[in-house]
Amino acid sequence: MQTIRRRQALIGAALLCSTAAAFAQAYPNKSIRAVVPFAAGSATDQIGRAFAEKMSQALGQQVVVDNKPGASGMLGADIVAKAPADGYTILIGTNSTNAALKFLMKKLPYDQDTAFAPVGYIGSVPLMVAVHNNVPAKTLKEFVDLAKAKPGEVSFAYASTSQQVSSEMLSSMAGIRMNAIPYKSGPAAMTDLIGGQVNMFTADFAVTVPQHKAGKIRGLAVTSSKRVAVVPELPTVNEALGLKDYELIAYFAVFAPAGTPRDVVLRLNQAVNAAANSKDVQEKFAATGFSVEPGTPEDLAQRNAREAAKWEKAIRDAKIEAQ
C-alpha cells in the first residue's frame, strides 16, 4: 500500500512539474496588457509604446498599451498591483509610481514596496526647466530673481511627481516661492505653457525638447548633473544658479504584479532588454537624452530601492507635504 501511495505521489509531483514547465513554455499564448499610468503623448507613453512594439516582436504576442492616467500615476499602478499575477498585465512604471508616490501620498491603495515584481529597467531621461516665451527672463538666474520679486505670483505646472518635485526642489534651493498648478497630463501642461496660462514647466525631454527647438517655449536649464548633447546650449541648474547638489532625472521600468512566476518574469525581462538594445529604439529617443541600461530583475530591484531613498530625501528637503 505504501509503495502504491509513494508511486502516486511521484506521479503527482511529475505532473505538477510538467504542468509548470508547459505553462512557462507556453507563455505568452495571448496578448499582454501594458498599463501606462500617464496620458497619451507623455514621455512615459512614447517610450512605453516603443518598448511595447519591440517586446511584441520578442515575445511573439502583442503587447498592447493601455493608458490609465490620474493621480500622478497612482490609478494605473493600482490596476496592475491588483491584477492577476500571470504575466498578462504589466506596468510601464516610473520614478513616480515606484519610488516617490509613497512619500507624496498619505495613503496608497496598495503597498508600493511589495505590490510589484521588478521585471526590467527601461532607461532614464533628464528634465528641462522651461518658461513661456513672454516671461521676461532669459536665464534661470533671471527667472529666480523674478520669482523673488513676486513671491507666490510666478506659477509652475506639473502632471507627475518628477515634474512636481523637480520644481519644488528648485524653489527650495533657490529660496523662492511659486504657485503650483497641477495637471492631469504633461501634454496638457505643455499646451498651457505655450499658451501662457502658466509661467514655468519642468518636464521630460520627450515633451520639452521639440517645443524648445521649435521656439514655442524657452528652455533655461537641464536637471541632470551634466549638460546634455541634445541641448548643449542649456546649462545645468547647478551651473545656472551656482549650486552643487541639484539633480533629478526621470526613469522608466517594467513591473509585474507581485507573485508573478519567476520564469514569466525572466521571459519578460529578456523582451525588455531586447527592446533596450534595439538600435531603432535608441535612435528614436536619442534626441530626448534617453539612456538605456539593460539588466536583470535584481538590478532593477536594487536600483529602485536606491531611487526610493533619493526621492524621499528630495521630497523631504523640498518640504513637500503628503496629500
N, C-alpha and C positions, 0 to 999 in steps of 0.2 A: 504493500500500500504506500509506504514512504517513497519507494522507488518511483511509483506512478506519479505521486504528487510532485516529487522533485523534477520529473520529466515534464510535467505540465507547467511547472514554474519556469523551467528553462525555455520551453516553447513560448510561454507568455512574454518573457523578457526579450526573446529574439524577435517576436512580433512587434513589441514596442520599439525596439531599436530600428527595425526595418521600416516601421511607420514613420519614425522621426527622420530617418535618413531620406525616405521618399519625400517627406514634406520639404526638407531642406533642398533636395534636388529639384523639386517641382517649383519652388519659389523663384520668381513670381509667376503665377499662372493666370493673373488678371491685372488690370491697370492699378496703378498706385496713386493715391491722392496726396499731393504735396501742398500742405496748407501754408500759404504766405500770409503772415499776420499783419500785413500792411497793404495799402491800396495799390491798384494797378498803376504803373508808371513810376512807382517809388524805386529807390535803389535796390531794396530787397526783392521787389517784384522783377525788375530787369535781370538781376543776377540769378534769382531763383528760376526764372523761365529758361535762361541759357543753360543752367545746370540740369534742369529737368529734361531738356531736349537731349543732351548728351547722355544722361543717365538712362533714358529710354532706350537708346541705342545699345548701351552696355548690358541692360537687363533683358532686352527682348520684349518688353512690355511698356506701354505708355505710362509716363509719369505726368499726371495731369495737375496743373497748378490751380489751386482754389483760393482766391483772395478772401480773407476774412479779417478786415481791418477793424480797429477800435481799441481804445484804452491803451495806447502805446504798445500794441501787440498782444495784450493780455487775452483778448477774446479768442484770437486764433490759436494761441498757445494752449488755452484751456480746452479747446476742441480736441487737440492732439493728446493732451495729458489724459483725457477721459476716453480716448478711442481704444478699440481692441488692440492688444499687443501682438499683432500678427504680421507687421511689416507692410501693411497696405494703407496706412496713414502715417505720414511723416511731416515733420515741421521744418520749414526753412527758417531757422531761428537766428537771432541776433544778440548783440550785447544787451539789447533792451529786454527781450523775452527771457533770456537765460542767464543774465548776470545782474542787471540793475533793478529790475522791477520790484524785487522783494524789499529793496531799500527805499523805494518810492511810493509803495502802496502799504497801507496799514494792514491789509489782509488780502491775500490772493486766494482764488478759488481752488488752487492746487498747491502742492509743496514743490517749489521751484527746484529744490536740491534733489528730490527723489522721484519726481514725476516723469523724468525723461531718461532715455538711454542714449548716451552720446554715440553718434554714428561717424561723422567725418567733418573736418574743418573745410570750409569753402574758401575763405580769404578775407581780406580787410581793405578798407578804403579810408583815406583821410577825409576831413570835412573842410569846407571853405566858409570863412566869415564873409558874408556879402551884404551889401546895402542897396536900397533903392537909388536909382541914378540921380534923383533930385536932392538926396541927403547931402548937405554941404560939408562933406568930409572926404578927402582924397586918400587918407591913410587911416589905419586903425587908431593911431595916436590921436588924430584929429577927431575921430568918432568918439573916443573915450572922453576927450575934452568937451565935446558937445553934450554928451550924456551927463557929465559932471555939472555943466552949466544949467541943465534942465532935468533935475532928479525926478524920475518916475514918468517923464513925458516921452522919452525915447522908447519905442516898442520893439520887441523881437518875437518872431513866430517860431513855433515848434510843433512837430507832429510825432516825435519819437523821443525816447529817453536820451539818445546821443545828442539830438538837437537841443533838447532842454538843458541837459547837464553841461554841455559844452558852453552854452550861452551863460548859464548861471555861474559856472566856474570863471568865465571871463569877467563877469560883473563883480564877483567876489574878489578876484585877484587884482582887478584894476581899480577897485574902490568906487564903483558906480552902482546906480540903481535903475533898472529898466522895467518896463511893463511887459510881462509875459502874456502872449496871446496863443492859446492852444488851438490846434487844427486837427481835423480827422485824418488828413493825409499830407504828405510832403508836396505833391504836385499842387494841391490847393493853396498851401502856404506860399509856394513859389509864385503862383498866379497873383496873389495879393502883394507879394514883394514887388513884382514887376509893375503892378498897378498902383503902388504907393500906399496901400492900406496899412502896411507895416514898414518899419524902418530897416530892420535887420533880420537876416535869416542865416543860421549856421547849419549847413546840410551837406550830405554826401556829394562827392564829386560827380556822381552819375546824374544828379539833379542840377548842380550848380555850374559845372564847367561849360556845358553847351550854352547856357544863358549868358555866362560871363564872356565867353568868346564872341558871342553874337552882339555884345554891347547892351543887352537888355537889363543887366544888373552890374554892379561894380564890386568885384572881389577885392577884399582888403588884406586877407591873410589866410594861412592854412593852419590846421590844428595839429599837424604832425610835428615831430621834433626836428625834422629836416625839410628843406624846400623840396618841392615835387617837380619832376621834369616836365610834366604836362603843363604846369603854370609856373615856370621858373621866375617870372616877374613878381610873384607874390611872396612876401616874407612869411616866416613862421610867426605865430602870436608872440613867442618868446623874443624874436628879433624886433618885432614892431613895437613892443612895449617894454623891452629891457627886462623881461622875466627869464626864469630858467627852468621852472617846473611845470609849465603848461604843456600838456599833451593829451589828446583824446582822439581815438580813431574808432570807426565802426567796424565790426566784424560780423561774419555770417557763417553759419554752420548748420548741418543737418542733425536732427534729433528724432528719435522714435519714442513711442510710449514705453515707460519702464516695464520690464518683463518680456520685451521682445526677444525671441530666441537668438542665441549667440550667432548661430550660422546665418541667420537672416541679417543681423546687424553687420556681419562681415561681408555678406554679399552686397549690401547697400554701400558699405564703406568702399568696396572696390569700384563701384559705379561712381561714387563721389570723386574718388581720386582720379579715375579715368577722365572725368569732366574737367577737373582741376588741371590735369596735364595736357588737356586739349589745346593746341595752338589756336584753334578757332575761338575758343572762349577767352584765352589770354589776350589775343589781338583785339577782340571785340571790346574788351574793357580796359585796354592799355591806356586809353585817353582819360580814364577815371582814376588813375593811380592805383588800380586794383592789384593786390599782391596775393598770390596763392602759396599755400604751404601744405601739400598733401601729407597725410599721416594716418595713424591708427585711431580707433575709438578711444584708446587710453590716452593718446596725445591730446585729443580734444577734451577729455575729462580733466586732465591736468591744466590745460590752458584755460578752461572755463573757470576752474577754481581760482586761478591767479587773476583772471579778469574780474570775477565777482569781488575779490578783495580790493582791486584797484578802483572799481566803480563805487564800492561802499565808501572808500576814502574820499573820492571825488565828490560824491553826493554830500557827505558829512562836511567836508571843507567848504563846499558852496552853500552850506546851511539851508539845503532844500528840505522842507518838511514833508513827511509822508502824507499822502492824501487818503 
